[in-house]
Amino acid sequence: MTILFVSGTGTEIGKTVVTSAVASAAVAAGRSVAVLKPAQTGVGPDEPGDAAEVVRLAGPSVTAAELARYPEPLAPDTAARRSGLPTLSPAAVAEAARKLAASHDLVLVEGAGGLLVRFDEEGHTLADAARLLDAPVLIVAPAALGTLNSVTLTAEALAARELTSPGVVIGGWPVSPDLASRCNLADLPKVSGLPLLGAVPQGSGALAPVAFRAAAPTWLAPALHGEWSARSFQAAWPA
């Protein structure tokens, strides 16, 4: 996977921390990594965005790139329209990812919110950019009640667009998971048809970067350069 898109089932579910973990595990495996944030919203001109956060957690060897920034924390299309700034096209995202892929083993393209969040008035989305590249899309999902529906909808939206996904990563596994979260370990692969590829502990973004990088491979499956096992994890948290 030279280019891997990372999309959440919604917002504020740990997508940037998961992207940082994937980047950390890949770097630890000897890969050169770049992270591309096409549309950064809700951040001022001089504030660090999500791409900078990935570099902070995963390390300075990671290349960061951002294409558009909008000050209000809204969908990119709405944020662009309200700010009077240009919208972002799927072609621009694809071209930026291709350029990074020419000099990196892995390019992580982190979306804004969910898969079908609009980038422009024509309704283009992150999925359109992924289609231009025929790139897979990693799904980041919360652990708790309601996630089965949102993951299934995202998986169906990918399939309808003839896009593939390597699987699902839980963006914030709680310290004391409730019954729904524990049941979801078995149910998520069943309803989505996709493997569970990791569970990043809740609050991991607050770890010191060195500790984060050391732990990241233990949160992710071998498909993401880690050592995590869905079977062992499920056995540790029986329903």
For each residue, the residues with C-beta under 8 A, 3 or more apart:
1: 4 106 135 136 166
2: 101 105 106 107
3: 97 98 101 106 107 109 133 135
4: 1 22 106 107 108 109 135 136 137 138 166
5: 108 109 111 126 129 130 135 136 137 138
6: 15 18 19 22 108 109 110 111 137 138 140
7: 15 111 114 115 126 137 138 139 140 154
8: 11 13 14 15 111 113 114 139 140 141 171
9: 13 114 139 140 141 142 147 150 151 153 154
10: 13 113 114 142 150
11: 8 112 113 114
12:
13: 8 9 10 140 141 142 171 172
14: 8 17 18 140 142 171 172 200 202 205
15: 6 7 8 18 19 110 111 140 171
16: 19 20 50 53 54 110 205
17: 14 20 21 57 171 172 200 204 205
18: 6 14 15 21 22 138 140 169 171 198 200
19: 6 15 16 22 23 35 50 54 108 110
20: 16 17 23 24 53 54 57 58 205 212 216
21: 17 18 24 25 57 58 169 198 200 204 212 216 219 220
22: 4 6 18 19 25 26 108 138 169 216 220 224 225
23: 19 20 26 27 33 35 54 57 58 62 106 108
24: 20 21 27 28 57 58 59 212 213 216 217
25: 21 22 28 29 216 217 220 224 225 226
26: 22 23 29 31 33 105 106 224 225
27: 23 24 30 31 32 33 58 59 61 62 213
28: 24 25 213 216 217 225
29: 25 26 217 225
30: 27
31: 26 27 105 106 225
32: 27 61 103 104 105 106
33: 23 26 27 58 61 62 63 104 105 106 107 108
34: 62 63 64 65 100 101 103 104 106 107 108
35: 19 23 51 54 55 58 62 63 64 65 107 108 109 110
36: 51 65 66 67 93 96 97 100 107 108 109 110
37: 40 49 50 51 64 65 66 67 110
38: 66 67 68 76 88 92 93 96 109 110 111 112 119 126 129
39: 67 68 69 70 76 79 88 112 119
40: 37 43 49 50 51 66 68 69 70 112
41: 69 70 71 72 73 74 75 76 79 112
42: 70 71 72 73 74 79
43: 40 47 48 49 69 71
44: 47 71
45: 69 71
46:
47: 43 44
48: 43 52 53 56
49: 37 40 43 52 53 66 69
50: 16 19 37 40 53 54 110
51: 35 36 37 40 54 55 64 65 66 110
52: 48 49 55 56 64
53: 16 20 48 49 50 56 57 205
54: 16 19 20 23 35 50 51 57 58 62 64 108 110
55: 35 51 52 58 59 60 62 64
56: 48 52 53 209
57: 17 20 21 23 24 53 54 205 207 209 212 213
58: 20 21 23 24 27 33 35 54 55 62 209 212 213 216
59: 24 27 55 62 209 213
60: 55
61: 27 32 33
62: 23 27 33 34 35 54 55 58 59
63: 33 34 35 100 104
64: 34 35 37 51 52 54 55
65: 34 35 36 37 51 96 100
66: 36 37 38 40 49 51 69
67: 36 37 38 39 88 92 93 96
68: 38 39 40 76 80 85 86 87 88
69: 39 40 41 43 45 49 66
70: 39 40 41 42 74 76 79 80 82 83 85
71: 41 42 43 44 45 79 83
72: 41 42 78 79 82 83
73: 41 42 79
74: 41 42 70 78 79 82
75: 41 78 79 112 113 117 118
76: 38 39 41 68 70 79 80 87 88 112 117 118 119 120
77: 80 81 87 117 118 119 120 121
78: 72 74 75 81 82 118
79: 39 41 42 70 71 72 73 74 75 76 82 83
80: 68 70 76 77 83 85 86 87 88 120
81: 77 78 84 87 121
82: 70 72 74 78 79
83: 70 71 72 79 80
84: 81
85: 68 70 80
86: 68 80
87: 68 76 77 80 81 119 120 121
88: 38 39 67 68 76 80 92 93 119 120
89: 92 93 119 120 124
90: 93 94 119 124 125 128 129 131 132
91: 94 95 129 132
92: 38 67 88 89 95 96
93: 36 38 67 88 89 90 96 97 109 126 129 132
94: 90 91 97 98 129 132 133
95: 91 92 98 99
96: 36 38 65 67 92 93 99 100
97: 3 36 93 94 100 101 107 109 129 133 135
98: 3 94 95 101 102 133
99: 95 96 102 103
100: 34 36 63 65 96 97 103 104 107
101: 2 3 34 97 98 104 107
102: 98 99
103: 32 34 99 100
104: 32 33 34 63 100 101 107
105: 2 26 31 32 33
106: 1 2 3 4 23 26 31 32 33 34
107: 2 3 4 33 34 35 36 97 100 101 104
108: 4 5 6 19 22 23 33 34 35 36 54
109: 3 4 5 6 35 36 38 93 97 126 129 130 135
110: 6 15 16 19 35 36 37 38 50 51 54
111: 5 6 7 8 15 38 114 115 117 126
112: 11 38 39 40 41 75 76 117 126
113: 8 10 11 75 117
114: 7 8 9 10 11 111 117 150 154
115: 7 111 125 126 127 137 154 157 158
116: 125 126 127 157
117: 75 76 77 111 112 113 114 125 126
118: 75 76 77 78 121 123 124 125
119: 38 39 76 77 87 88 89 90 124 125 126 128
120: 76 77 80 87 88 89 123 124
121: 77 81 87 118
122:
123: 118 120
124: 89 90 118 119 120 128 129
125: 90 115 116 117 118 119 128 129
126: 5 7 38 93 109 111 112 115 116 117 119 129 130 137
127: 115 116 130 131 137 157 158 161 163
128: 90 119 124 125 131 132
129: 5 38 90 91 93 94 97 109 124 125 126 132 133
130: 5 109 126 127 133 134 135 136 137 161 163
131: 90 127 128 134 161 162 163
132: 90 91 93 94 128 129
133: 3 94 97 98 129 130
134: 130 131
135: 1 3 4 5 97 109 130 163
136: 1 4 5 130 163 164 165 166
137: 4 5 6 7 115 126 127 130 158 163 164 165
138: 4 5 6 7 18 22 165 166 167 168 169 197 224
139: 7 8 9 151 154 155 158 165 167 168 169 192 194
140: 6 7 8 9 13 14 15 18 168 169 170 171
141: 8 9 13 147 150 151 154 168 169 170 171 188
142: 9 10 13 14 146 147 170 171 172
143: 147 170 171 172 173 174 177 181 184 199
144: 147 174 178 180 181 184
145: 178 180 181
146: 142 149 150
147: 9 141 142 143 144 150 151 184 188
148: 151 152 184 187 188 191
149: 146 152 153
150: 9 10 114 141 146 147 153 154
151: 9 139 141 147 148 154 155 168 188 191 192 194
152: 148 149 155 156 191 192
153: 9 149 150 156 157
154: 7 9 114 115 139 141 150 151 157 158 192
155: 139 151 152 158 159 165 192 193 194
156: 152 153 159 160
157: 115 116 127 153 154 160 161
158: 115 127 137 139 154 155 161 163 164 165
159: 155 156 162 163
160: 156 157
161: 127 130 131 157 158
162: 131 159
163: 127 130 131 135 136 137 158 159
164: 136 137 158
165: 136 137 138 139 155 158 168 194
166: 1 4 136 138 194 195 197 223 224
167: 138 139 194 195 196 197 221 223
168: 138 139 140 141 151 165 188 189 192 194 195 196 197
169: 18 21 22 138 139 140 141 196 197 198 199 200 220 224
170: 140 141 142 143 173 196 198 199 200
171: 8 13 14 15 17 18 140 141 142 143 200
172: 13 14 17 142 143 200 201 202 203 204
173: 143 170 177 181 199 200 201 202
174: 143 144 177 178 181 202
175: 201 202
176:
177: 143 173 174 181 182 237
178: 144 145 174 181 182
179: 182 183 239
180: 144 145 183 184
181: 143 144 145 173 174 177 178 184 185 237
182: 177 178 179 185 237 238 239
183: 179 180 186 187 239
184: 143 144 147 148 180 181 187 188
185: 181 182 188 196 199 230 233 234 237 239
186: 183 189 190 234 239
187: 148 183 184 190 191
188: 141 147 148 151 168 184 185 191 192 194 196
189: 168 186 192 193 194 195 196 230
190: 186 187
191: 148 151 152 187 188
192: 139 151 152 154 155 168 188 189
193: 155 189
194: 139 151 155 165 166 167 168 188 189
195: 166 167 168 189 221 223 230
196: 167 168 169 170 185 188 189 199 221 230
197: 138 166 167 168 169 220 221 223 224 228 230
198: 18 21 169 170 219 220 221 224 226 228
199: 143 169 170 173 185 196 219 228 233
200: 14 17 18 21 169 170 171 172 173 204 219 220
201: 172 173 175 204 219
202: 14 172 173 174 175
203: 172 206 207
204: 17 21 172 200 201 207 212 215 219
205: 14 16 17 20 53 57 212
206: 203
207: 57 203 204 211 212 215
208: 211 212
209: 56 57 58 59 212 213
210: 213 214
211: 207 208 214 215
212: 20 21 24 57 58 204 205 207 208 209 215 216
213: 24 27 28 57 58 59 209 210 216
214: 210 211
215: 204 207 211 212 218 219
216: 20 21 22 24 25 28 58 212 213 219 220 226
217: 24 25 28 29 220 225 226 227 228
218: 215 226 227 228
219: 21 198 199 200 201 204 215 216 226 228
220: 21 22 25 169 197 198 200 216 217 224 225 226 227 228
221: 167 195 196 197 198 224 226 228 229 230
222: 225 226 227
223: 166 167 195 197
224: 22 25 26 138 166 169 197 198 220 221
225: 22 25 26 28 29 31 217 220 222
226: 25 198 216 217 218 219 220 221 222
227: 217 218 220 222
228: 197 198 199 217 218 219 220 221 233
229: 221 232 233
230: 185 189 195 196 197 221 233 234
231: 234 235
232: 229 235 236
233: 185 199 228 229 230 236 237
234: 185 186 230 231 237 238
235: 231 232 238
236: 232 233
237: 177 181 182 185 233 234
238: 182 234 235
239: 179 182 183 185 186
